[in-house]
Amino acid sequence: MRAPRLASVIERRLLVNYRVDPDTVARLLPDGLRPQLVRGHAVAGICLLRLGSVRPAWAPAAVGLRSENAAHRISVERDGPDGVESGVYIPRRDTASLVNRWAGGRVFPGEHGRADFTVRESEDTVRVAFATRDGSTQVDVTAEVTDRLEGSLLFSGLEEASAFFRDGSEGWSATRSGRGRGLDGMRLETDAWRVEPARITSARSSFFDDPERFPPGTAELDSVLVMRDVPVRWQPLPPLPTPRPPTPH
């Protein structure tokens, strides 16, 4: 069955970004993908995403669903038919939605784990925390919206950071099913892309803080961006073949 094109509104998206040692993160990637480098660093992070009005693209917004979601992501490159293509590899997706948990990998690309979320938001401050039901992953991030993007060693400012993430609009998801179909693919499309700069006031991640996965000094917090109230479309992509599955983590 062909996966449907979806529409939704990104009600809130925190992009929490880490500077990562390229050789360290390369071990987490399947064959055919390599880290995308910015000023000598690989770029990885966590996307903390609340979606509203999620529905097939032809359906009215009033029938859409709302959900809290999270994705661990690594910015990658691959050699495509027309040259180098950029996107993100997603080793893990999690959601508070039973619908997303059931439909991911079946109705639309992207298998999801189950997680419980805690969210506190105001106009200037956002806190998102979650813990997965399987006990493997915990994240707790608080950020304050600011006027400028400061302190980043990856990006010179908001314009450069915004362009980098907009260009990496294709996401390739690991699958746990063993069906041998390769990586699930989805592309984010919008005519209203906009992000705001923010400052991290606290952040904990069992994924990036794990010294076995990332030895000390190989993954450092860099920056955070906020996206709010942006209408988007999600275009399913054909599965991406992988000669070698990613290393379990």
Secondary structure, DSSP 4 states (H G I P E B T S, - for coil): -PPPPEEEEEEEEEEEEEEE-HHHHHTTSPTT-EEPEETTEEEEEEEEEEEEEEEETTS-GGG-EEEEEEEEEEEEEEEETTEEEEEEEEEEEEES-HHHHHHBTTTBS---EEEEEEEEE-SSEEEEEEEETTSS-EEEEEEEE-SS--S-SS-SSHHHHHHHHHH--EEEE--SS-----EEEEEEE-S----EEEEEEEEEETTTT-TTTS-TTSEEEEEEEEE-SEEEEEEEEEEE--SSPPPP-
